[in-house]
Amino acid sequence: MNLKELSKNLGLSQTTVSRALNGYPEVSPATRQRVEAAAKTFNYRPSTRAKGLATGQALAIGHVIPMSSKHEMVNPIFGDFIAGAGETYFRHGYEMILSIVDDGDEKQIYEGLKARRAVDGVIVHGPRMNDPRIGLLNDLGLPFAVHGRASGYGHPYAWLDVNNRSAFERATDFLFDLGHTRIALINGLEEMDFAHRRREGYASSLAAHDIAVDASLMRSGEMTEVYGYECTREMLEKGNAPTAILCSSLISALGVRRAIEEKGLVMGKDVSVVTHDDALSYLQNGGDVPIFTATRSSVRDAGRKLAEMLLASIADPLSPPKQELLEAELMVGSSTGPAPRKD
């Protein structure tokens, strides 16, 4: 059903129906309620473009992905985040615009989005240490919210993040409680803020247990299955190999398990593994009993919450930037056990 047909059915002008659906104050509450009920009955949705023209908004949120991070588009973590954010946009009548750009063009892209009024706000993905995008967006006056944080930027901005430092400190403490002292860290790229914080948590636990940081037990790289496999295989080939491995991604942890089993060892008995788990829809960490002991936080929920945060700031531009720190839950699975006894 289109606007003309809905209007005829209600016996109202198209202008009145359009204004009722778009929230104009001059429409009486009774008429608005009647129009909204009819629209729901006949499954009518107003044109987003027309609604945008009426309200002066784009009714769209931008997600700008640099070419150096384009692999994120096929990463299940990114996919779950986008799915969660998309659910929120849909409920509020917003659309999503995804742009893949050359790294050097990000500034021009953001400036263009602002100048053309193509979006009402943007989500910033994968913040790095001292990320320049945050200052740029603040200067442009383009509403934004960050998935994560950027250490080193001193002015307020909207963000939602997992307490990565606390999660990895707790996970390392858990391995110490099991008797492990040779604990390796297979981390993400440490110029990324989340990975930097995870390393800090790991190092803090080592210090609390009077264990010196050992560079030979630390790796930093893109979190793929092959990366987890190669790092683990290399460390297990050396003398005094780790008896426990802390991993920044469930995807990398799959490679860690492959390397352990290829060596003829048993995960959870010979080598314990703790990973971070984003509670992915299509890559789940077992059923009732997790395969991997993990620090768990749903990235899909994070997408929903951050989208709500951004839309709220768009609706009330004078409100102070909102910030939310999520705590990860430590879920004990079958990948961890007491440190093996030395012969």
KETORBA-390312 format. One record per residue (C-alpha): residue in three letters; x, y, z. Coordinates in Angstrom, 1 decimal. Layout:
BEGIN
+---------+--------+--------+--------+
: residuo :      X :      Y :      Z :
+---------+--------+--------+--------+
:     ALA :      X :      Y :      Z :
...
+---------+--------+--------+--------+
This chain:
BEGIN
+---------+--------+--------+--------+
: residuo :      X :      Y :      Z :
+---------+--------+--------+--------+
:     MET :    0.0 :    0.0 :    0.0 :
:     ASN :    1.3 :    3.5 :   -0.9 :
:     LEU :    0.6 :    6.8 :    0.7 :
:     LYS :   -2.2 :    7.7 :   -1.7 :
:     GLU :   -4.0 :    4.4 :   -0.9 :
:     LEU :   -3.6 :    4.7 :    2.8 :
:     SER :   -4.9 :    8.3 :    2.8 :
:     LYS :   -7.9 :    7.3 :    0.7 :
:     ASN :   -8.6 :    4.4 :    3.1 :
:     LEU :   -8.5 :    6.8 :    6.1 :
:     GLY :  -10.5 :    9.6 :    4.4 :
:     LEU :   -7.6 :   12.0 :    5.0 :
:     SER :   -5.4 :   14.1 :    2.8 :
:     GLN :   -2.0 :   12.8 :    1.9 :
:     THR :   -0.4 :   15.8 :    3.6 :
:     THR :   -2.2 :   15.1 :    6.9 :
:     VAL :   -1.2 :   11.4 :    6.8 :
:     SER :    2.4 :   12.2 :    6.0 :
:     ARG :    2.6 :   14.8 :    8.7 :
:     ALA :    1.1 :   12.4 :   11.2 :
:     LEU :    3.6 :    9.7 :   10.4 :
:     ASN :    6.5 :   12.1 :   10.5 :
:     GLY :    5.8 :   13.5 :   13.9 :
:     TYR :    4.6 :   17.0 :   13.0 :
:     PRO :    3.2 :   18.7 :   16.2 :
:     GLU :    0.2 :   20.3 :   14.4 :
:     VAL :   -1.5 :   16.9 :   13.9 :
:     SER :   -3.9 :   16.1 :   16.8 :
:     PRO :   -3.0 :   13.1 :   19.0 :
:     ALA :   -6.2 :   11.3 :   18.0 :
:     THR :   -5.5 :   11.7 :   14.3 :
:     ARG :   -1.9 :   10.6 :   14.8 :
:     GLN :   -2.9 :    7.5 :   16.7 :
:     ARG :   -5.5 :    6.6 :   14.0 :
:     VAL :   -3.0 :    7.0 :   11.2 :
:     GLU :   -0.3 :    5.0 :   13.0 :
:     ALA :   -2.7 :    2.2 :   13.7 :
:     ALA :   -3.8 :    2.0 :   10.1 :
:     ALA :   -0.2 :    2.1 :    8.9 :
:     LYS :    0.6 :   -0.8 :   11.2 :
:     THR :   -2.5 :   -2.8 :   10.0 :
:     PHE :   -1.7 :   -2.3 :    6.4 :
:     ASN :    2.1 :   -2.7 :    6.9 :
:     TYR :    2.7 :    0.7 :    5.4 :
:     ARG :    6.2 :    2.3 :    5.9 :
:     PRO :    6.8 :    5.9 :    4.8 :
:     SER :    9.6 :    6.5 :    2.4 :
:     THR :   12.9 :    7.2 :    4.3 :
:     ARG :   13.9 :    9.7 :    1.7 :
:     ALA :   10.6 :   11.6 :    1.9 :
:     LYS :   10.7 :   11.5 :    5.7 :
:     GLY :   14.3 :   12.8 :    5.6 :
:     LEU :   13.3 :   15.7 :    3.3 :
:     ALA :   10.4 :   16.5 :    5.7 :
:     THR :   12.6 :   16.5 :    8.8 :
:     GLY :   15.9 :   17.8 :    7.4 :
:     GLN :   17.7 :   14.7 :    8.4 :
:     ALA :   19.4 :   12.0 :    6.3 :
:     LEU :   18.0 :    9.2 :    8.5 :
:     ALA :   21.2 :    7.3 :    7.8 :
:     ILE :   24.3 :    6.4 :    9.9 :
:     GLY :   27.7 :    6.0 :    8.3 :
:     HIS :   30.3 :    3.3 :    8.8 :
:     VAL :   33.6 :    4.2 :    7.1 :
:     ILE :   36.1 :    1.3 :    6.7 :
:     PRO :   39.7 :    2.1 :    5.7 :
:     MET :   41.2 :   -0.1 :    2.9 :
:     SER :   43.8 :   -1.4 :    5.4 :
:     SER :   41.0 :   -2.8 :    7.5 :
:     LYS :   38.7 :   -4.0 :    4.6 :
:     HIS :   39.1 :   -7.6 :    5.9 :
:     GLU :   36.8 :   -6.5 :    8.7 :
:     MET :   33.9 :   -6.7 :    6.2 :
:     VAL :   34.2 :  -10.5 :    6.2 :
:     ASN :   35.2 :  -10.9 :    9.8 :
:     PRO :   32.4 :  -12.5 :   11.9 :
:     ILE :   33.1 :  -10.0 :   14.7 :
:     PHE :   32.4 :   -7.1 :   12.4 :
:     GLY :   29.4 :   -8.9 :   10.9 :
:     ASP :   27.8 :   -9.4 :   14.4 :
:     PHE :   28.4 :   -5.8 :   15.4 :
:     ILE :   26.8 :   -4.5 :   12.2 :
:     ALA :   23.8 :   -6.9 :   12.7 :
:     GLY :   23.2 :   -5.6 :   16.2 :
:     ALA :   23.6 :   -1.9 :   15.1 :
:     GLY :   21.3 :   -2.6 :   12.1 :
:     GLU :   18.5 :   -3.9 :   14.3 :
:     THR :   18.6 :   -0.6 :   16.2 :
:     TYR :   18.6 :    1.5 :   13.1 :
:     PHE :   15.7 :   -0.4 :   11.7 :
:     ARG :   13.6 :    0.2 :   14.8 :
:     HIS :   14.3 :    3.9 :   14.6 :
:     GLY :   13.7 :    4.3 :   10.8 :
:     TYR :   17.4 :    4.8 :   10.0 :
:     GLU :   19.4 :    3.3 :    7.2 :
:     MET :   23.1 :    2.3 :    7.2 :
:     ILE :   25.8 :    3.5 :    4.8 :
:     LEU :   29.0 :    1.4 :    4.5 :
:     SER :   32.0 :    3.0 :    2.8 :
:     ILE :   35.4 :    1.4 :    2.0 :
:     VAL :   38.0 :    4.1 :    1.4 :
:     ASP :   41.7 :    4.5 :    0.9 :
:     ASP :   43.4 :    5.2 :    4.3 :
:     GLY :   44.6 :    8.6 :    3.1 :
:     ASP :   41.1 :    9.6 :    2.0 :
:     GLU :   39.3 :    9.2 :    5.4 :
:     LYS :   39.5 :   12.9 :    6.2 :
:     GLN :   37.9 :   13.9 :    2.8 :
:     ILE :   35.2 :   11.2 :    3.2 :
:     TYR :   34.1 :   12.4 :    6.6 :
:     GLU :   34.2 :   16.0 :    5.4 :
:     GLY :   32.1 :   15.0 :    2.4 :
:     LEU :   29.5 :   13.2 :    4.5 :
:     LYS :   29.2 :   16.3 :    6.7 :
:     ALA :   29.0 :   18.8 :    3.8 :
:     ARG :   26.4 :   16.7 :    1.8 :
:     ARG :   24.4 :   15.9 :    4.9 :
:     ALA :   24.6 :   12.3 :    3.7 :
:     VAL :   24.5 :   10.9 :    7.2 :
:     ASP :   23.3 :   12.1 :   10.6 :
:     GLY :   26.2 :   10.5 :   12.4 :
:     VAL :   29.0 :    7.9 :   12.1 :
:     ILE :   30.3 :    4.9 :   14.1 :
:     VAL :   34.1 :    4.7 :   14.4 :
:     HIS :   35.5 :    1.2 :   14.3 :
:     GLY :   38.8 :   -0.2 :   15.5 :
:     PRO :   40.2 :    2.8 :   17.3 :
:     ARG :   44.0 :    3.0 :   17.5 :
:     MET :   46.1 :    4.6 :   20.2 :
:     ASN :   45.8 :    8.4 :   19.7 :
:     ASP :   43.4 :    7.9 :   16.9 :
:     PRO :   43.2 :   11.1 :   14.7 :
:     ARG :   39.6 :   10.4 :   13.6 :
:     ILE :   38.2 :   11.4 :   16.9 :
:     GLY :   39.6 :   14.9 :   16.9 :
:     LEU :   38.7 :   15.3 :   13.2 :
:     LEU :   35.0 :   14.4 :   13.9 :
:     ASN :   34.9 :   16.6 :   16.9 :
:     ASP :   36.2 :   19.5 :   14.8 :
:     LEU :   33.7 :   18.8 :   12.1 :
:     GLY :   30.8 :   18.7 :   14.5 :
:     LEU :   29.6 :   15.4 :   13.0 :
:     PRO :   27.9 :   13.3 :   15.7 :
:     PHE :   29.8 :   10.0 :   16.3 :
:     ALA :   30.3 :    7.2 :   18.7 :
:     VAL :   33.4 :    4.9 :   19.0 :
:     HIS :   33.3 :    1.1 :   19.3 :
:     GLY :   36.2 :    1.0 :   21.8 :
:     ARG :   38.4 :    3.8 :   23.1 :
:     ALA :   41.5 :    5.7 :   21.9 :
:     SER :   44.1 :    6.1 :   24.7 :
:     GLY :   45.9 :    9.5 :   24.5 :
:     TYR :   42.9 :   11.6 :   23.3 :
:     GLY :   42.0 :   13.9 :   26.2 :
:     HIS :   38.7 :   15.4 :   25.3 :
:     PRO :   35.2 :   13.8 :   26.0 :
:     TYR :   33.6 :   11.7 :   23.3 :
:     ALA :   31.0 :    9.0 :   23.1 :
:     TRP :   32.3 :    5.4 :   23.3 :
:     LEU :   31.3 :    1.9 :   24.3 :
:     ASP :   34.1 :   -0.5 :   25.2 :
:     VAL :   34.8 :   -3.8 :   26.9 :
:     ASN :   37.0 :   -3.6 :   30.0 :
:     ASN :   39.9 :   -5.4 :   28.2 :
:     ARG :   42.5 :   -4.7 :   30.8 :
:     SER :   40.4 :   -6.1 :   33.6 :
:     ALA :   39.3 :   -9.1 :   31.5 :
:     PHE :   42.9 :  -10.2 :   30.6 :
:     GLU :   44.2 :   -9.5 :   34.1 :
:     ARG :   41.5 :  -11.8 :   35.5 :
:     ALA :   42.1 :  -14.5 :   32.9 :
:     THR :   45.9 :  -14.5 :   33.7 :
:     ASP :   45.1 :  -14.6 :   37.4 :
:     PHE :   42.9 :  -17.7 :   36.7 :
:     LEU :   45.8 :  -19.5 :   35.0 :
:     PHE :   48.1 :  -18.6 :   37.9 :
:     ASP :   45.5 :  -20.1 :   40.3 :
:     LEU :   45.7 :  -23.3 :   38.3 :
:     GLY :   49.5 :  -23.4 :   38.9 :
:     HIS :   50.7 :  -22.1 :   35.6 :
:     THR :   53.7 :  -19.8 :   35.5 :
:     ARG :   54.8 :  -20.0 :   31.8 :
:     ILE :   51.9 :  -18.1 :   30.3 :
:     ALA :   52.0 :  -16.9 :   26.7 :
:     LEU :   50.1 :  -14.0 :   25.2 :
:     ILE :   48.9 :  -14.2 :   21.6 :
:     ASN :   47.5 :  -10.7 :   21.1 :
:     GLY :   46.0 :   -8.6 :   18.4 :
:     LEU :   47.9 :   -5.7 :   16.7 :
:     GLU :   49.1 :   -3.7 :   19.7 :
:     GLU :   48.7 :   -0.3 :   18.0 :
:     MET :   45.0 :   -1.1 :   18.4 :
:     ASP :   43.7 :    0.3 :   21.7 :
:     PHE :   41.9 :   -3.0 :   22.8 :
:     ALA :   45.1 :   -5.0 :   22.3 :
:     HIS :   47.2 :   -2.5 :   24.2 :
:     ARG :   44.8 :   -2.7 :   27.1 :
:     ARG :   44.8 :   -6.5 :   27.0 :
:     ARG :   48.6 :   -6.6 :   27.2 :
:     GLU :   48.5 :   -4.2 :   30.1 :
:     GLY :   46.1 :   -6.6 :   32.0 :
:     TYR :   48.3 :   -9.6 :   31.3 :
:     ALA :   51.5 :   -7.7 :   32.4 :
:     SER :   49.7 :   -6.5 :   35.5 :
:     SER :   48.9 :  -10.0 :   36.6 :
:     LEU :   52.5 :  -11.2 :   35.9 :
:     ALA :   53.8 :   -8.4 :   38.1 :
:     ALA :   51.3 :   -9.2 :   40.9 :
:     HIS :   52.7 :  -12.8 :   40.9 :
:     ASP :   56.4 :  -11.7 :   40.7 :
:     ILE :   56.9 :  -13.1 :   37.2 :
:     ALA :   58.9 :  -11.0 :   34.8 :
:     VAL :   57.5 :  -10.3 :   31.4 :
:     ASP :   59.2 :  -12.6 :   28.9 :
:     ALA :   59.2 :  -11.3 :   25.3 :
:     SER :   59.7 :  -14.8 :   23.9 :
:     LEU :   56.1 :  -15.6 :   25.2 :
:     MET :   54.4 :  -12.6 :   23.6 :
:     ARG :   53.1 :  -12.2 :   20.1 :
:     SER :   51.2 :   -9.4 :   18.4 :
:     GLY :   49.5 :   -9.7 :   15.0 :
:     GLU :   46.3 :   -9.9 :   12.9 :
:     MET :   44.0 :  -12.3 :   14.7 :
:     THR :   43.6 :  -15.1 :   12.1 :
:     GLU :   43.5 :  -18.9 :   12.6 :
:     VAL :   46.8 :  -19.3 :   10.8 :
:     TYR :   48.4 :  -16.6 :   13.1 :
:     GLY :   47.3 :  -18.5 :   16.2 :
:     TYR :   48.6 :  -21.8 :   14.7 :
:     GLU :   52.0 :  -20.5 :   13.7 :
:     CYS :   52.7 :  -18.6 :   16.9 :
:     THR :   51.8 :  -21.6 :   19.0 :
:     ARG :   53.7 :  -24.1 :   16.9 :
:     GLU :   56.8 :  -21.9 :   17.2 :
:     MET :   56.6 :  -21.6 :   20.9 :
:     LEU :   55.9 :  -25.3 :   21.5 :
:     GLU :   59.0 :  -26.2 :   19.5 :
:     LYS :   61.3 :  -24.3 :   21.9 :
:     GLY :   62.6 :  -25.5 :   25.2 :
:     ASN :   60.7 :  -24.4 :   28.3 :
:     ALA :   57.5 :  -24.0 :   26.3 :
:     PRO :   54.5 :  -22.3 :   27.8 :
:     THR :   52.0 :  -24.5 :   29.7 :
:     ALA :   49.2 :  -22.0 :   29.1 :
:     ILE :   48.3 :  -19.6 :   26.4 :
:     LEU :   46.1 :  -16.5 :   26.6 :
:     CYS :   44.6 :  -15.6 :   23.2 :
:     SER :   42.8 :  -12.4 :   22.0 :
:     SER :   40.4 :  -14.0 :   19.6 :
:     LEU :   38.3 :  -17.2 :   19.3 :
:     ILE :   39.4 :  -17.3 :   15.7 :
:     SER :   43.1 :  -17.3 :   16.7 :
:     ALA :   42.3 :  -19.9 :   19.4 :
:     LEU :   41.2 :  -22.4 :   16.8 :
:     GLY :   44.7 :  -22.2 :   15.4 :
:     VAL :   46.2 :  -22.5 :   18.8 :
:     ARG :   44.2 :  -25.7 :   19.4 :
:     ARG :   45.4 :  -27.1 :   15.9 :
:     ALA :   49.0 :  -26.5 :   16.8 :
:     ILE :   48.6 :  -28.2 :   20.2 :
:     GLU :   47.0 :  -31.3 :   18.7 :
:     GLU :   49.5 :  -31.5 :   15.9 :
:     LYS :   52.2 :  -31.6 :   18.5 :
:     GLY :   50.5 :  -34.7 :   20.0 :
:     LEU :   49.4 :  -32.7 :   23.1 :
:     VAL :   46.0 :  -32.4 :   24.7 :
:     MET :   44.5 :  -29.0 :   25.2 :
:     GLY :   43.4 :  -28.5 :   28.8 :
:     LYS :   45.8 :  -31.2 :   30.0 :
:     ASP :   49.2 :  -30.5 :   28.5 :
:     VAL :   48.5 :  -26.9 :   27.5 :
:     SER :   45.7 :  -24.7 :   28.8 :
:     VAL :   44.1 :  -22.0 :   26.6 :
:     VAL :   42.0 :  -19.0 :   27.5 :
:     THR :   40.6 :  -16.8 :   24.8 :
:     HIS :   38.3 :  -13.8 :   24.3 :
:     ASP :   34.9 :  -14.8 :   23.0 :
:     ASP :   32.6 :  -12.2 :   21.3 :
:     ALA :   29.6 :  -14.6 :   21.5 :
:     LEU :   29.5 :  -14.8 :   17.7 :
:     SER :   26.3 :  -16.0 :   16.0 :
:     TYR :   28.0 :  -18.2 :   13.5 :
:     LEU :   31.2 :  -19.2 :   15.4 :
:     GLN :   30.0 :  -20.3 :   18.8 :
:     ASN :   32.2 :  -21.5 :   21.6 :
:     GLY :   30.5 :  -24.9 :   22.2 :
:     GLY :   27.1 :  -25.5 :   23.8 :
:     ASP :   26.3 :  -25.8 :   27.5 :
:     VAL :   29.9 :  -26.4 :   28.3 :
:     PRO :   32.3 :  -24.0 :   26.4 :
:     ILE :   35.1 :  -25.5 :   24.4 :
:     PHE :   37.4 :  -22.7 :   25.4 :
:     THR :   37.6 :  -21.0 :   28.8 :
:     ALA :   36.9 :  -17.5 :   27.7 :
:     THR :   36.3 :  -13.9 :   28.7 :
:     ARG :   32.9 :  -13.4 :   27.0 :
:     SER :   31.2 :  -10.2 :   25.9 :
:     SER :   28.6 :  -10.1 :   23.1 :
:     VAL :   29.7 :   -7.9 :   20.2 :
:     ARG :   26.1 :   -8.0 :   18.8 :
:     ASP :   24.8 :   -6.5 :   22.0 :
:     ALA :   27.6 :   -3.9 :   21.7 :
:     GLY :   26.3 :   -3.0 :   18.2 :
:     ARG :   22.8 :   -2.5 :   19.5 :
:     LYS :   23.9 :   -0.4 :   22.5 :
:     LEU :   26.3 :    1.8 :   20.6 :
:     ALA :   23.8 :    2.5 :   17.9 :
:     GLU :   21.2 :    3.5 :   20.6 :
:     MET :   23.9 :    5.8 :   22.1 :
:     LEU :   24.6 :    7.5 :   18.8 :
:     LEU :   20.9 :    8.0 :   17.9 :
:     ALA :   20.2 :    9.5 :   21.4 :
:     SER :   23.0 :   12.0 :   20.9 :
:     ILE :   21.6 :   12.9 :   17.5 :
:     ALA :   18.2 :   13.5 :   19.0 :
:     ASP :   19.7 :   15.6 :   21.8 :
:     PRO :   22.9 :   17.3 :   20.5 :
:     LEU :   23.4 :   19.3 :   23.6 :
:     SER :   23.6 :   16.3 :   25.9 :
:     PRO :   27.2 :   15.4 :   27.2 :
:     PRO :   28.8 :   12.4 :   25.4 :
:     LYS :   27.8 :    9.1 :   26.9 :
:     GLN :   30.3 :    6.4 :   27.7 :
:     GLU :   29.8 :    2.8 :   28.8 :
:     LEU :   32.3 :    0.2 :   29.9 :
:     LEU :   31.2 :   -3.4 :   29.7 :
:     GLU :   32.6 :   -6.1 :   31.9 :
:     ALA :   33.5 :   -9.4 :   30.3 :
:     GLU :   32.4 :  -12.6 :   32.0 :
:     LEU :   34.9 :  -15.4 :   32.6 :
:     MET :   33.4 :  -18.6 :   31.4 :
:     VAL :   35.3 :  -21.8 :   32.3 :
:     GLY :   35.4 :  -24.5 :   29.6 :
:     SER :   37.3 :  -27.6 :   28.8 :
:     SER :   40.4 :  -25.9 :   27.5 :
:     THR :   42.0 :  -25.3 :   30.9 :
:     GLY :   43.3 :  -27.4 :   33.7 :
:     PRO :   46.0 :  -27.6 :   36.3 :
:     ALA :   49.5 :  -27.0 :   35.2 :
:     PRO :   51.2 :  -30.3 :   34.2 :
:     ARG :   53.7 :  -31.7 :   36.8 :
:     LYS :   57.3 :  -31.5 :   35.9 :
:     ASP :   59.1 :  -34.9 :   35.7 :
+---------+--------+--------+--------+
